[in-house]
Amino acid sequence: MTDPHSIAAGFVTHEVTNQPPPLVYDAWKTDTVLREVVAREGGGWAEADLAKYGPLVGGEMQQLAVLANENKPKFRPFDRYGHRRDEVEFHPAYHRLMELGMAHGVSGFAWRNEEKPGAHVARMALFYLHNQADQGTSCPLTMTYACVPALRHQPELAREWVPRVASATYDSRFIPASRKTGNTVGMGMTEKQGGSDVRTNTTRAQRMGSARGPGQPYALVGHKWFFSAPMSDAFLVLAQAEGGISCFLMPRFTPDGELNAIHIQRLKDKLGDWSNASSEVELHGAFAWMVGEEGRGVATILEMVAMTRQDCMIGSSGQMRQALVQALHHTRHRTAFGKRLVDQPLMRNVLADLALESEAHLTLTARVSRAVDASPRDAKEAAFARIATAVGKYWVCKRTPVFVNEAQECLGGAGYVEEANLARLYRQAPLNSIWEGSGNIQCLDVLRAASREPASREALFAELLAAQGGHAAYDAATARLHKELANTDSMETRSRFIVEGLAIALQASLLIRAGNTAVSDAFCESRLGGAHGQTFGTLPAHAPMQALIERTFSEEVK
């Protein structure tokens, strides 16, 4: 009988071939589309800052993200002696990601440079890059960025807090905010009985002195169903005061240095977003200052929400680009049936279609960021931002799960296992369409702005008219939109259809005006002209597939 060992000796079972090398890349330098939109929308002066972040995002931060998500936050309600602490413990990788994000301006860049037009566009690019590495840390970073407009409703609080919020310094120590040079800010809006209907909140605010109203101290009692980033230094929350629902700044520690009465009940066990902590809390007389007018809390905190919704667009766009980078890297280095996967005609169609989709989302996202940036100086841009943020938030975030899933399929089974980051991206993909107002809320906001704010409606259609004549399919689509909006019958029921149409038309308008006719023609023909199916990979055969692929990830293949 032949010896099994001698048979085995004739085979090589562990020689690794036909596998892509580890992916390390410069997320800024390899992204032609990002560099173009930043320059076009007014943030090109910050190129040096963006160039510094690109290699970190495609290098060190990729591995940090793996560690931060493998090692979920842990809730530590008490210290060893039994004293209540309500601390959340994070892996060092999480803290390093936060440190890099704040140091490079993901949270504070726009506020430190707000005298320069385009500062929010440049900051958009930083956040877009950051989301290609980790999305969980993006939650506290975006809330820290977004809290500034709300804080400025209370000038004396803003003078103290905004410099620390806009700081480039991350300080994870569990100490009072005033003893730090950099602070983070979270949010607590929703309650279990109301969800998005925050006017039904039952948390009560009792004034602590004889004076009431803006800037005065209150004690908050109640329960918050979703309390984001519970280790932040302070939180903007809603509560019922004597004059109605109001906004409050609630610090983690009271002004005298005592731990505030914010009792974490549990950390949420989420589908994704594992590196970040989301919690449920009870407030047992927690100290807080009223921010903005009494009874105007929703309007005050919505100034923060408007910016976090912008960040939902940015974050989803960044996640899609990361998924596409993973798919392109794999298919450029893997062969099947005698060709690289990227050279197979059907795979090329899929990748080009994803690239076209990604470019359209980033283009719309950057335009909204320019509107946000210009809003303090330009009433028309402010009006456009109010409606376009909801349009973009709805569509960009809705498209992310199906996009990431298609990118997974490019890797086959390898895209479904945890060793590839696409499994993490897929779990993460639905979050931004749910957070800060789900799809229905965005659609209702669009209808509200279109019907009650003539300036927003005019700004939206001025944007669409600016590309008139750029493509026959585009002209036909905008004509249909006018008819849809003119028909007020059952408008709420039809609002998803209308908002989807507005989003795609806005993307087409921006691509047409960007001047790359190969890209805009492919988009208009496929998304508006009927030359596209219900899935990715259904571009017409004459589409400029190689050019679309190279624009999104110009990786040098050796």
C-alpha positions in Angstrom: 0.0 0.0 0.0 1.3 3.5 -0.9 2.2 5.6 2.1 -0.3 8.5 2.4 2.5 10.8 3.4 4.4 10.2 0.2 1.2 11.0 -1.8 0.7 14.2 0.2 4.3 15.2 -0.4 3.6 15.5 -4.1 1.0 18.3 -3.6 1.4 21.8 -2.5 -1.8 22.7 -0.5 -0.8 26.0 1.0 0.7 28.0 -1.8 -1.3 31.2 -2.0 -2.0 32.5 -5.5 -4.5 34.7 -7.3 -5.2 36.8 -4.2 -5.0 40.6 -4.0 -2.2 42.1 -1.9 -3.1 44.0 1.3 -4.8 47.3 0.4 -3.0 50.4 1.6 -3.8 53.6 -0.4 -4.0 57.3 -0.3 -7.7 58.1 0.0 -7.3 61.7 -1.2 -4.7 61.2 -4.0 -6.5 58.3 -5.6 -9.9 60.0 -5.7 -10.2 62.2 -8.8 -13.9 62.9 -8.2 -13.3 64.1 -4.7 -10.5 66.5 -5.7 -12.7 67.9 -8.5 -15.8 68.5 -6.4 -13.8 70.1 -3.6 -12.2 72.5 -6.0 -15.5 73.2 -7.8 -17.5 73.9 -4.7 -14.9 76.3 -3.1 -12.8 74.2 -0.8 -9.6 73.9 -2.9 -7.6 76.2 -0.7 -7.6 73.4 2.0 -6.0 70.8 -0.3 -2.8 70.6 1.9 -5.0 69.6 4.9 -6.9 67.0 2.9 -3.7 65.6 1.5 -2.4 64.9 5.0 -5.5 62.9 5.9 -5.6 60.8 2.8 -2.8 58.4 3.6 -3.9 58.0 7.2 -7.4 57.0 6.1 -6.2 54.4 3.7 -3.4 53.2 6.0 -3.2 53.3 9.8 -6.9 54.1 10.3 -8.1 51.0 8.5 -6.5 48.7 11.0 -7.6 50.9 13.9 -11.2 50.6 12.7 -10.9 46.8 12.7 -9.8 46.9 16.3 -12.3 49.5 17.5 -15.2 47.4 16.0 -13.9 44.0 17.2 -13.7 45.4 20.7 -17.1 47.0 21.4 -17.6 49.6 24.1 -18.2 48.3 27.6 -20.6 49.9 30.2 -19.1 50.4 33.7 -22.0 51.6 35.9 -20.0 51.5 39.2 -16.5 51.7 40.4 -14.9 48.9 42.5 -16.2 50.5 45.7 -19.8 50.7 44.6 -19.9 54.4 43.6 -22.1 55.2 40.6 -19.8 56.2 37.6 -21.8 55.6 34.4 -18.7 55.3 32.4 -18.2 53.7 29.0 -14.9 52.0 28.3 -13.5 52.1 24.8 -10.6 50.2 23.1 -7.5 52.3 22.6 -8.0 52.1 18.9 -11.3 54.1 19.3 -9.5 56.8 21.1 -6.8 57.0 18.5 -9.4 57.3 15.7 -11.0 60.1 17.7 -7.7 61.8 18.2 -6.8 61.7 14.5 -10.3 62.9 13.5 -10.2 65.9 15.8 -6.6 66.7 15.0 -7.2 66.8 11.3 -10.4 68.8 11.6 -13.3 66.3 11.1 -15.2 68.1 13.9 -13.7 71.5 14.1 -12.1 72.5 10.8 -15.0 74.5 9.5 -15.4 76.5 12.7 -11.7 77.3 13.0 -11.8 78.5 9.4 -15.3 79.9 9.0 -14.2 83.3 7.8 -13.0 81.5 4.6 -15.7 80.6 2.0 -15.6 76.9 1.4 -14.6 75.9 4.9 -17.6 73.6 5.3 -16.8 72.1 1.9 -13.3 71.3 2.9 -14.6 69.9 6.2 -17.1 67.8 4.2 -14.1 66.2 2.4 -12.4 65.4 5.7 -15.6 63.7 7.0 -16.0 61.9 3.7 -12.4 60.5 4.1 -12.9 59.6 7.7 -16.0 57.5 7.0 -13.9 55.4 4.6 -12.0 54.1 7.7 -14.5 54.1 10.5 -18.1 55.1 10.8 -18.7 54.7 14.6 -16.4 57.5 15.6 -18.1 59.6 13.0 -21.2 59.8 15.3 -19.5 61.9 18.1 -17.4 63.8 15.6 -20.5 64.9 13.6 -22.5 65.9 16.7 -19.5 67.9 18.0 -19.3 69.7 14.6 -23.1 70.2 14.3 -23.8 71.5 17.8 -22.3 75.0 17.2 -25.3 76.7 15.5 -27.5 75.6 18.3 -25.0 76.7 21.0 -24.8 80.1 19.4 -28.4 80.8 20.4 -27.0 81.3 23.9 -24.0 83.6 23.5 -22.6 83.3 27.0 -22.5 79.5 26.7 -21.1 79.7 23.2 -18.2 81.9 24.4 -17.2 79.2 26.8 -18.0 76.0 24.9 -17.5 76.7 21.2 -13.7 77.2 21.4 -13.3 73.8 23.1 -15.8 72.2 20.6 -13.9 73.6 17.7 -10.5 72.5 19.1 -8.2 70.1 17.4 -7.5 68.3 20.7 -9.2 65.1 21.8 -9.3 64.5 25.5 -10.8 61.2 26.6 -10.5 61.8 30.4 -13.6 61.5 32.5 -13.3 64.9 34.0 -15.3 68.2 33.8 -15.3 69.8 30.4 -13.8 73.1 31.7 -10.6 71.3 32.6 -10.1 70.1 29.0 -8.9 72.0 26.0 -11.1 70.0 23.6 -14.7 68.9 24.2 -17.2 66.6 22.4 -20.9 67.0 22.4 -23.7 64.4 22.0 -27.5 64.6 21.7 -30.6 63.2 23.3 -33.9 63.9 21.5 -36.0 60.7 21.2 -38.0 59.0 23.8 -39.7 55.6 23.8 -43.2 56.9 23.6 -42.6 59.3 20.7 -39.6 58.6 18.5 -39.5 61.2 15.7 -42.5 63.0 17.3 -40.3 64.8 19.8 -43.0 67.2 20.7 -44.5 64.4 22.7 -41.4 64.2 24.9 -42.2 63.8 28.6 -38.8 64.7 30.1 -39.4 67.6 32.5 -37.3 70.7 33.1 -37.6 72.3 36.5 -35.9 75.7 37.0 -33.4 75.7 39.8 -33.7 79.4 40.8 -36.3 82.1 40.6 -35.3 83.1 37.0 -36.4 81.2 34.0 -35.7 81.1 30.4 -32.6 81.2 28.1 -29.2 80.6 29.9 -30.8 79.7 33.2 -30.1 76.5 35.1 -32.7 73.7 35.2 -32.9 70.2 36.6 -34.0 67.6 34.1 -36.0 64.5 35.0 -37.0 61.9 32.4 -35.9 59.1 30.1 -34.1 59.2 26.7 -34.5 56.2 24.5 -31.6 57.0 22.3 -28.7 58.9 23.8 -25.9 59.1 21.4 -22.2 59.0 22.4 -22.8 58.9 26.2 -19.1 59.7 27.0 -19.4 63.2 25.4 -18.6 66.2 27.6 -22.1 67.6 27.2 -25.4 66.9 25.4 -28.0 69.0 23.7 -31.4 67.6 24.8 -35.1 68.4 24.7 -37.3 68.7 27.7 -40.7 70.2 28.7 -40.3 73.5 30.5 -43.1 75.8 31.8 -43.3 77.5 28.4 -43.2 74.3 26.3 -40.6 72.0 24.9 -37.2 73.6 25.1 -33.5 72.9 24.3 -30.9 72.4 27.0 -27.1 72.0 27.2 -26.6 69.2 29.8 -22.9 68.7 30.9 -21.5 65.4 32.0 -20.3 67.1 35.2 -22.1 69.9 37.0 -20.4 73.3 37.3 -19.1 72.5 40.7 -17.3 69.4 39.4 -19.8 66.7 40.6 -20.9 63.9 38.3 -24.2 64.9 36.8 -27.3 62.8 37.4 -27.3 61.1 34.0 -27.8 57.4 34.7 -27.0 55.1 31.8 -29.5 52.2 31.8 -27.8 50.2 29.1 -25.8 50.3 25.8 -27.9 49.5 22.7 -27.0 46.2 21.0 -27.0 47.5 17.5 -26.9 45.8 14.1 -23.7 47.7 13.3 -21.9 50.9 14.4 -20.1 48.8 16.9 -17.2 51.1 17.7 -19.6 53.7 18.9 -21.7 53.6 22.0 -25.4 54.4 21.9 -27.3 54.3 25.1 -30.6 54.6 27.0 -30.5 57.0 30.0 -32.5 58.2 32.9 -32.1 61.8 34.1 -32.5 62.1 37.8 -32.5 65.9 38.2 -29.6 66.4 35.8 -28.2 69.9 35.7 -28.6 71.8 32.4 -28.8 75.3 30.9 -31.6 76.4 28.7 -30.4 77.1 25.1 -32.5 79.4 22.9 -36.0 80.6 23.6 -38.3 78.8 26.0 -40.8 76.7 24.1 -38.7 76.9 20.9 -36.6 73.9 21.6 -37.4 71.9 18.5 -36.5 74.9 16.3 -33.2 75.4 18.2 -32.0 71.8 18.1 -33.1 71.5 14.5 -30.2 73.8 13.6 -27.9 71.0 14.9 -30.1 68.3 13.2 -29.8 70.1 9.8 -26.0 69.7 10.0 -26.1 66.1 11.2 -28.4 65.3 8.3 -25.8 66.8 5.9 -23.3 64.5 7.6 -25.6 61.5 7.0 -25.2 62.2 3.3 -21.4 62.7 3.6 -21.0 59.5 5.7 -23.0 57.4 3.4 -21.1 58.7 0.3 -17.9 57.9 2.1 -19.0 54.4 2.9 -20.0 53.8 -0.7 -16.6 54.9 -1.9 -14.9 52.6 0.5 -17.0 49.7 -0.6 -16.1 50.5 -4.2 -12.4 50.8 -3.4 -12.5 47.3 -1.9 -14.3 45.9 -4.9 -11.9 47.6 -7.4 -8.8 46.5 -5.5 -10.0 42.9 -5.5 -11.1 42.8 -9.1 -7.8 44.4 -10.3 -5.7 41.7 -8.7 -7.9 38.6 -9.1 -8.2 36.6 -12.3 -10.9 34.2 -13.5 -11.4 32.5 -16.9 -8.1 33.9 -18.1 -8.7 37.5 -17.4 -8.5 39.9 -14.5 -12.0 40.3 -13.1 -11.9 44.0 -13.8 -11.4 43.2 -17.5 -14.4 40.9 -17.7 -17.1 42.8 -19.6 -20.0 42.1 -17.2 -17.9 42.9 -14.1 -16.6 46.0 -15.7 -20.2 47.1 -16.2 -21.0 46.5 -12.5 -17.9 48.5 -11.4 -18.5 51.3 -13.8 -22.2 51.6 -12.7 -21.2 51.7 -9.1 -18.6 54.3 -9.9 -21.2 56.4 -11.7 -23.5 56.1 -8.7 -20.8 57.0 -6.3 -19.8 60.1 -8.2 -23.4 61.3 -8.4 -23.9 61.0 -4.7 -20.6 62.8 -3.8 -21.4 65.6 -6.3 -24.8 66.2 -4.7 -23.3 66.0 -1.2 -20.6 68.5 -2.0 -23.2 70.9 -3.5 -25.3 70.7 -0.3 -22.2 71.4 1.7 -21.5 74.5 -0.3 -25.0 75.7 0.4 -24.6 75.1 4.1 -21.3 77.0 3.9 -22.8 80.0 2.1 -26.1 80.1 4.1 -24.9 82.8 6.6 -24.0 85.1 3.7 -26.6 84.2 1.0 -30.3 83.8 1.6 -30.8 81.9 -1.7 -28.2 79.3 -0.7 -29.8 79.0 2.8 -33.1 78.4 1.1 -31.6 75.8 -1.1 -29.8 74.1 1.8 -33.1 73.7 3.7 -34.8 71.6 1.0 -31.7 70.0 -0.7 -30.4 68.5 2.6 -33.7 66.6 3.0 -33.7 65.5 -0.6 -30.1 64.3 -0.5 -30.3 62.7 2.9 -33.3 60.7 1.7 -31.7 59.4 -1.5 -28.0 59.1 -0.8 -28.6 57.2 2.4 -31.3 55.0 0.9 -28.9 53.8 -1.8 -26.1 52.8 0.5 -27.2 49.3 1.5 -27.8 48.0 -2.0 -24.6 49.7 -3.2 -22.5 48.0 -0.5 -24.2 44.6 -1.2 -23.2 44.9 -4.9 -19.7 45.6 -3.9 -19.7 42.5 -1.7 -20.8 40.5 -4.6 -17.7 41.6 -6.6 -15.6 39.7 -4.0 -17.9 36.7 -3.9 -17.8 34.8 -0.6 -14.8 36.7 0.6 -17.0 39.8 0.7 -19.3 38.1 3.3 -16.7 37.3 5.9 -15.5 39.5 8.7 -11.9 39.5 7.5 -13.0 41.8 4.7 -14.4 45.1 5.9 -17.4 44.8 3.6 -19.3 42.8 6.1 -18.9 45.7 8.6 -19.8 48.2 6.0 -23.0 46.3 5.1 -24.1 46.3 8.8 -23.4 50.0 8.9 -25.1 50.8 5.6 -28.7 51.2 6.8 -27.9 53.5 9.8 -27.8 56.9 8.1 -31.2 56.4 6.5 -32.7 55.7 9.9 -30.7 58.2 12.1 -31.8 61.9 12.2 -35.2 61.3 10.6 -36.0 58.2 8.5 -37.0 58.3 4.9 -40.6 59.3 5.5 -39.6 62.2 7.7 -37.2 63.5 5.0 -39.9 63.3 2.4 -42.4 65.2 4.6 -39.8 67.9 5.2 -39.3 68.3 1.5 -43.0 68.7 0.9 -43.2 71.2 3.8 -40.4 73.3 2.4 -41.8 73.2 -1.1 -45.3 74.2 0.0 -44.6 76.6 2.8 -41.2 78.2 1.8 -41.4 79.7 -1.6 -37.8 80.7 -1.5 -36.7 77.0 -1.0 -38.9 75.9 -3.9 -37.5 78.7 -6.1 -33.9 77.9 -5.2 -34.5 74.2 -6.0 -35.9 74.8 -9.4 -33.3 77.5 -10.2 -30.8 74.7 -9.7 -32.6 72.4 -12.0 -33.2 75.1 -14.7 -29.5 75.9 -14.7 -28.8 72.6 -16.6 -31.8 72.9 -19.0 -30.7 71.8 -22.5 -27.9 69.7 -21.2 -29.5 66.4 -22.2 -32.8 65.5 -23.7 -33.6 62.9 -21.0 -32.9 65.5 -18.3 -35.2 68.0 -19.9 -38.0 65.5 -20.1 -37.4 64.4 -16.4 -37.6 68.0 -15.1 -40.8 68.6 -17.1 -42.3 65.5 -15.4 -41.2 66.8 -12.0 -43.0 70.1 -12.6 -46.2 68.2 -13.3 -45.8 66.0 -10.3 -45.4 69.0 -8.0 -48.2 70.9 -9.6 -50.6 68.0 -8.8 -51.4 68.5 -5.1 -53.8 65.5 -5.0 -52.4 62.7 -2.7 -49.0 64.4 -2.6 -48.0 62.9 0.7 -48.7 59.4 -0.6 -46.6 60.1 -3.6 -43.8 62.0 -1.8 -41.2 59.2 -2.0 -41.6 59.1 -5.7 -41.3 62.8 -6.0 -38.3 63.2 -3.7 -36.5 60.4 -5.5 -37.1 62.2 -8.8 -35.8 65.4 -7.4 -32.7 63.8 -6.1 -31.8 62.2 -9.4 -32.6 65.3 -11.3 -30.4 67.4 -9.0 -27.5 64.9 -9.4 -28.0 65.1 -13.2 -28.0 68.9 -13.2 -24.8 69.1 -11.2 -23.0 66.5 -13.4 -24.1 68.3 -16.6 -22.8 71.6 -15.3 -19.6 70.0 -14.1 -18.6 69.7 -17.7 -17.6 66.1 -18.1 -20.1 65.1 -20.8 -19.0 61.5 -20.8 -20.1 61.2 -17.2 -23.2 63.3 -17.4 -24.4 61.7 -20.6 -24.0 58.2 -19.0 -25.9 59.3 -15.9 -28.7 61.0 -17.8 -29.1 58.1 -20.3 -29.1 55.4 -17.6 -30.9 57.1 -14.7 -33.3 59.3 -16.6 -33.5 58.0 -20.1 -34.6 54.4 -19.4 -31.3 52.7 -20.5 -30.8 51.0 -17.2 -32.3 48.1 -15.3 -33.3 47.7 -11.7 -29.8 46.5 -10.6 -26.2 47.7 -10.9 -24.3 46.4 -14.0 -27.0 47.4 -16.5 -25.3 50.3 -18.2 -25.6 50.4 -22.0 -22.6 48.8 -23.7 -21.3 52.1 -25.1 -21.0 53.8 -21.6 -17.5 55.1 -20.8 -16.8 52.3 -18.3 -13.0 52.5 -18.0 -13.1 56.3 -17.5 -15.8 56.0 -14.8 -13.7 53.4 -12.9 -10.5 55.3 -13.1 -12.1 58.5 -11.8 -13.3 56.9 -8.6 -10.1 55.0 -7.7 -6.9 55.6 -9.7 -5.0 52.8 -8.0 -1.7 52.1 -9.7 -1.7 48.4 -10.7 1.8 46.9 -11.0 
